[in-house]
Amino acid sequence: MKKSWIFVPLVLFVVSGIYLNIGVVPAWAMELRISHMAPAGSYYDRQITAWAKKIEEDSKGRLTFRIFPGGTLIGPFVTYEGIEKGVADIGASYRYSRAGAELTGMLSMFLAGLPDAKTASRITSEVWKKFPEFSKEWQSVKVLWTHASGPAVVATTKPVRVMADLKGLSLRSPVPEASDALKELGGTPVSMTSADMVIGIQKGTVHGGLVFKEAIESFKLPVKYVTEFGMYCSSNWFMVMNWDSWKKIPPDLQKIIDESLEWARSESIKAFDAADASAVVYAKGQGVEFIKLAPAEEAAWFAKVEACYRKHAAALDAKGYPATKVLEFINSIRK
């Protein structure tokens, strides 16, 4: 009898343990890999990390993230394609290739003359709402958010206060359409990397370039002047997700991600403008002069640049894109 009394509690203990363990088995969980191009610790890296932390907290740990900054998992120029293929689950970069994205690629030019990422991003949002052709060029991924940068300004070793001052200046220009516009203004565009531009300025082979303000600080550009006219704003900064990865996530967690996106996009835009603002403080501390064009002079620059971009828009119109309509719509809402 003693053995029976010992056996029964033992069985009950084991069975109870099984049921108790079922209650503490972890719920469904998934680690997502994020690849982005920004250096670790940069404004953009900190913003992406904050978003990832928010999702982890809101999902109660069911979604976690492993972040690869600085293009260490996927190179910056092929991040979009890498996410399509599933090299990472989520990627943030700029959509450099125009293959399958010709209208997307042209949008940056139509943002000439705008003052900051906040304004340019507001306009790109309106463009996407009005022209479904844009979202069609992004169908191969789950778009989390896109936004624009601040303006690419004219950073030089010699002062540029009027259009005539551009004559004889060789300036790095990374975008073909902007190079054409620079020629119209009287400058000489040079194709080179940002790193080569720094060396070129030091050697005197170039006089500066079309750059985002943050590059003045991040690349320690040895320039003395910045003419604050935006030749374009890069419109195609993105955070996108692989479709297969997205479909693996339960609907309740998809909802958590979707509900975070407006906030995350806003924070990303703030990060871009904050980086530009930091660069202005840095540059002024280095003795760089920021030049604001007189209203009539600025209008003359814009007229030349916009006329050039209209020619490129017409070329896209001929391929069946509503490029000129997009340009005119932007001009109607830019104030």
C-alpha positions as CSV (number, residue, x, y, z in Angstrom):
1,M,0.0,0.0,0.0
2,K,2.8,2.4,0.8
3,K,4.1,2.0,-2.8
4,S,0.7,2.9,-4.2
5,W,0.5,6.1,-2.1
6,I,4.0,7.1,-3.3
7,F,3.2,6.3,-6.9
8,V,-0.1,8.3,-7.2
9,P,1.4,11.6,-6.1
10,L,4.4,11.1,-8.3
11,V,2.1,10.6,-11.4
12,L,0.1,13.6,-10.4
13,F,3.3,15.7,-10.1
14,V,4.6,14.6,-13.5
15,V,1.2,15.2,-15.2
16,S,0.8,18.6,-13.5
17,G,4.3,19.5,-14.6
18,I,3.5,18.8,-18.2
19,Y,0.4,21.1,-18.1
20,L,2.3,23.8,-16.3
21,N,5.1,23.7,-18.9
22,I,2.5,24.1,-21.7
23,G,1.6,27.4,-20.1
24,V,5.2,28.7,-20.3
25,V,6.1,27.6,-23.8
26,P,7.1,30.7,-25.7
27,A,4.6,32.1,-28.1
28,W,5.4,32.3,-31.9
29,A,8.5,34.4,-32.3
30,M,10.6,35.6,-35.3
31,E,13.9,37.5,-35.6
32,L,14.0,39.9,-38.6
33,R,17.2,41.1,-40.1
34,I,17.5,44.7,-41.1
35,S,20.2,45.9,-43.5
36,H,20.8,49.6,-43.9
37,M,23.5,51.9,-45.4
38,A,24.0,54.4,-42.6
39,P,27.0,54.2,-40.3
40,A,26.5,52.7,-36.9
41,G,25.6,55.5,-34.4
42,S,24.5,57.9,-37.1
43,Y,21.1,59.8,-36.9
44,Y,19.5,57.3,-39.3
45,D,20.9,54.3,-37.5
46,R,19.6,55.5,-34.2
47,Q,16.2,56.1,-35.8
48,I,16.0,52.6,-37.2
49,T,17.1,51.1,-33.9
50,A,14.4,53.1,-32.1
51,W,11.7,51.8,-34.5
52,A,12.9,48.2,-34.0
53,K,12.9,48.6,-30.3
54,K,9.3,50.0,-30.4
55,I,8.1,46.9,-32.4
56,E,9.9,44.6,-30.0
57,E,8.1,46.2,-27.1
58,D,4.7,46.5,-28.8
59,S,4.9,42.8,-29.9
60,K,6.0,41.7,-26.4
61,G,9.1,40.2,-27.8
62,R,7.4,38.1,-30.4
63,L,9.3,40.1,-33.1
64,T,12.9,40.9,-32.6
65,F,15.5,42.4,-34.8
66,R,19.1,42.0,-35.8
67,I,20.4,45.2,-37.4
68,F,23.3,45.4,-39.9
69,P,24.4,49.0,-40.4
70,G,26.8,50.5,-42.9
71,G,25.9,48.1,-45.7
72,T,27.6,45.2,-44.0
73,L,24.9,42.7,-45.1
74,I,23.8,44.2,-48.4
75,G,25.6,47.0,-50.2
76,P,23.8,50.3,-50.4
77,F,23.5,50.3,-54.2
78,V,21.7,46.9,-54.2
79,T,19.7,47.0,-51.0
80,Y,16.3,47.1,-52.8
81,E,17.3,44.1,-55.0
82,G,18.7,42.3,-51.9
83,I,15.4,42.6,-50.1
84,E,13.5,41.4,-53.2
85,K,15.7,38.2,-53.1
86,G,15.4,37.8,-49.3
87,V,19.1,38.4,-48.4
88,A,17.6,40.4,-45.5
89,D,14.1,40.7,-44.3
90,I,14.0,44.5,-44.2
91,G,16.2,47.1,-45.9
92,A,16.7,50.8,-45.8
93,S,18.7,52.7,-48.4
94,Y,18.2,54.8,-51.5
95,R,16.7,53.3,-54.7
96,Y,19.7,53.9,-57.0
97,S,18.8,51.7,-59.9
98,R,16.1,53.0,-62.3
99,A,15.4,49.6,-63.8
100,G,11.7,49.3,-63.5
101,A,11.5,52.6,-61.7
102,E,12.0,55.4,-64.3
103,L,9.3,57.7,-62.9
104,T,10.5,57.1,-59.4
105,G,14.0,58.0,-60.4
106,M,12.9,61.3,-62.0
107,L,10.9,62.5,-59.0
108,S,14.0,63.8,-57.2
109,M,14.6,66.4,-59.9
110,F,11.1,67.8,-59.6
111,L,11.8,68.7,-56.0
112,A,14.4,71.4,-56.9
113,G,14.2,74.5,-54.8
114,L,12.6,73.0,-51.8
115,P,14.2,73.8,-48.4
116,D,14.2,70.6,-46.3
117,A,13.3,66.9,-46.0
118,K,10.0,67.7,-44.2
119,T,8.7,69.8,-47.1
120,A,10.0,67.5,-49.9
121,S,8.5,64.4,-48.1
122,R,5.1,66.1,-47.7
123,I,5.1,66.7,-51.4
124,T,6.2,63.2,-52.4
125,S,3.3,61.8,-50.2
126,E,0.8,63.9,-52.2
127,V,2.4,62.7,-55.4
128,W,2.1,59.0,-54.5
129,K,-1.6,59.5,-53.6
130,K,-2.4,61.2,-56.9
131,F,-0.3,59.1,-59.2
132,P,-0.7,55.3,-58.7
133,E,2.2,54.8,-61.3
134,F,4.6,55.3,-58.4
135,S,3.4,52.5,-56.2
136,K,3.3,50.2,-59.2
137,E,7.1,50.6,-59.4
138,W,7.5,49.3,-55.9
139,Q,5.2,46.2,-56.0
140,S,8.0,43.7,-55.6
141,V,8.4,44.6,-51.9
142,K,6.3,45.5,-49.0
143,V,6.9,49.3,-48.7
144,L,7.1,50.3,-45.0
145,W,7.9,53.9,-45.8
146,T,9.6,56.2,-48.3
147,H,10.6,59.8,-48.0
148,A,12.8,62.5,-49.4
149,S,16.0,64.2,-48.2
150,G,16.8,67.8,-47.9
151,P,18.2,69.7,-50.8
152,A,21.4,69.0,-52.7
153,V,23.1,72.4,-52.4
154,V,26.2,74.0,-54.1
155,A,29.2,73.6,-51.8
156,T,32.4,75.3,-53.2
157,T,35.8,76.7,-52.5
158,K,34.9,80.0,-54.2
159,P,31.8,82.1,-53.5
160,V,28.8,81.7,-55.8
161,R,26.4,84.6,-55.3
162,V,25.0,84.9,-58.8
163,M,24.7,82.5,-61.7
164,A,27.7,84.0,-63.5
165,D,29.9,82.9,-60.6
166,L,29.5,79.2,-61.6
167,K,31.3,79.8,-64.9
168,G,34.6,78.0,-64.8
169,L,33.8,75.9,-61.7
170,S,34.1,72.1,-61.9
171,L,31.6,70.6,-59.5
172,R,30.9,67.0,-58.6
173,S,27.4,66.0,-59.7
174,P,26.1,62.5,-59.1
175,V,22.9,62.7,-61.1
176,P,22.7,63.0,-65.0
177,E,19.7,65.3,-65.0
178,A,21.3,67.5,-62.3
179,S,24.5,67.6,-64.4
180,D,22.5,68.9,-67.4
181,A,20.9,71.6,-65.2
182,L,24.3,72.6,-63.8
183,K,25.5,73.1,-67.4
184,E,22.5,75.3,-68.0
185,L,23.6,77.4,-65.0
186,G,27.1,77.7,-66.4
187,G,29.0,75.2,-64.2
188,T,31.0,72.1,-65.3
189,P,29.7,68.8,-63.9
190,V,32.2,66.1,-63.0
191,S,31.1,62.5,-62.2
192,M,33.0,61.1,-59.2
193,T,32.3,59.5,-55.8
194,S,32.0,61.6,-52.7
195,A,35.3,60.3,-51.4
196,D,37.0,61.3,-54.7
197,M,35.4,64.7,-54.4
198,V,37.2,65.3,-51.1
199,I,40.5,64.4,-52.7
200,G,39.7,66.5,-55.8
201,I,38.9,69.6,-53.7
202,Q,42.1,69.2,-51.7
203,K,44.1,68.9,-55.0
204,G,42.2,71.7,-56.7
205,T,41.0,69.5,-59.6
206,V,37.4,70.3,-58.6
207,H,35.9,73.3,-56.9
208,G,33.2,71.5,-54.9
209,G,30.0,69.7,-55.7
210,L,26.3,69.3,-55.4
211,V,25.9,67.8,-51.9
212,F,23.5,67.3,-49.1
213,K,24.4,69.5,-46.2
214,E,25.0,66.5,-43.9
215,A,27.9,65.4,-46.3
216,I,29.8,68.6,-45.3
217,E,30.1,67.2,-41.8
218,S,30.2,63.4,-42.5
219,F,32.9,63.8,-45.2
220,K,34.6,66.8,-43.6
221,L,34.4,68.6,-47.0
222,P,37.1,71.3,-47.3
223,V,34.8,73.9,-48.8
224,K,34.4,77.5,-47.8
225,Y,31.0,78.4,-49.2
226,V,27.6,76.9,-49.5
227,T,25.0,78.4,-51.9
228,E,21.6,77.4,-50.5
229,F,19.8,76.5,-53.7
230,G,18.4,73.0,-53.9
231,M,19.3,71.5,-57.3
232,Y,17.1,68.5,-56.3
233,C,16.0,66.5,-53.2
234,S,16.5,62.8,-53.2
235,S,13.0,61.4,-53.2
236,N,13.5,57.7,-53.0
237,W,14.8,56.9,-49.5
238,F,13.1,53.8,-48.4
239,M,12.4,51.1,-45.7
240,V,11.0,48.0,-47.4
241,M,10.4,44.4,-46.5
242,N,10.6,41.1,-48.3
243,W,7.1,39.9,-49.2
244,D,7.8,36.3,-48.0
245,S,9.1,37.5,-44.7
246,W,6.0,39.7,-44.3
247,K,3.6,36.8,-45.1
248,K,5.2,34.7,-42.3
249,I,4.1,37.2,-39.7
250,P,0.7,36.7,-38.0
251,P,-2.0,39.3,-38.8
252,D,-1.9,40.8,-35.2
253,L,1.8,41.5,-35.5
254,Q,1.4,42.8,-39.1
255,K,-1.1,45.2,-37.6
256,I,1.5,46.4,-35.0
257,I,4.0,47.0,-37.7
258,D,1.5,48.9,-40.0
259,E,0.4,51.1,-37.1
260,S,4.0,52.1,-36.4
261,L,4.8,53.3,-39.9
262,E,3.5,56.9,-39.9
263,W,5.4,57.6,-36.7
264,A,8.5,55.8,-38.1
265,R,8.4,57.8,-41.3
266,S,8.1,61.0,-39.4
267,E,11.0,60.2,-37.2
268,S,13.1,59.2,-40.3
269,I,12.4,62.6,-41.9
270,K,13.3,64.3,-38.7
271,A,16.6,62.4,-38.6
272,F,17.5,63.6,-42.1
273,D,16.7,67.3,-41.2
274,A,18.6,66.9,-37.9
275,A,21.7,65.6,-39.8
276,D,21.5,68.6,-42.1
277,A,21.1,71.0,-39.2
278,S,24.0,69.5,-37.4
279,A,26.2,69.9,-40.5
280,V,25.3,73.6,-40.7
281,V,26.5,74.2,-37.2
282,Y,29.6,72.2,-37.9
283,A,30.3,74.1,-41.1
284,K,29.8,77.5,-39.6
285,G,32.2,76.5,-36.9
286,Q,34.8,75.8,-39.6
287,G,34.2,79.2,-41.1
288,V,32.0,78.2,-44.0
289,E,29.8,81.0,-45.3
290,F,26.2,80.1,-46.2
291,I,25.0,82.2,-49.1
292,K,21.3,82.9,-49.7
293,L,20.5,84.0,-53.2
294,A,18.6,87.2,-53.7
295,P,14.9,86.5,-54.7
296,A,15.3,87.5,-58.3
297,E,18.5,85.5,-58.6
298,E,16.9,82.4,-57.1
299,A,13.9,82.7,-59.5
300,A,16.4,82.9,-62.4
301,W,18.1,79.7,-61.2
302,F,14.9,77.9,-60.7
303,A,13.7,78.9,-64.2
304,K,16.8,77.4,-65.8
305,V,16.8,74.2,-63.7
306,E,13.1,73.6,-64.2
307,A,13.3,74.1,-68.0
308,C,16.0,71.5,-68.1
309,Y,14.0,69.0,-66.0
310,R,11.0,69.6,-68.2
311,K,12.9,68.3,-71.2
312,H,13.7,65.1,-69.3
313,A,10.1,64.9,-68.2
314,A,9.0,65.1,-71.9
315,A,11.3,62.2,-72.7
316,L,9.5,60.1,-70.1
317,D,6.1,61.3,-71.4
318,A,7.1,59.8,-74.7
319,K,7.5,56.4,-73.0
320,G,4.0,56.6,-71.5
321,Y,4.8,58.1,-68.1
322,P,2.9,61.1,-66.7
323,A,6.1,62.9,-65.9
324,T,5.1,66.4,-67.0
325,K,1.8,66.0,-65.1
326,V,3.8,65.1,-62.0
327,L,6.1,68.1,-62.4
328,E,3.2,70.5,-62.9
329,F,1.3,69.0,-59.9
330,I,4.3,69.5,-57.7
331,N,4.7,73.1,-58.8
332,S,1.0,73.7,-57.9
333,I,1.5,72.5,-54.3
334,R,5.1,73.5,-53.5
335,K,4.2,76.5,-51.5
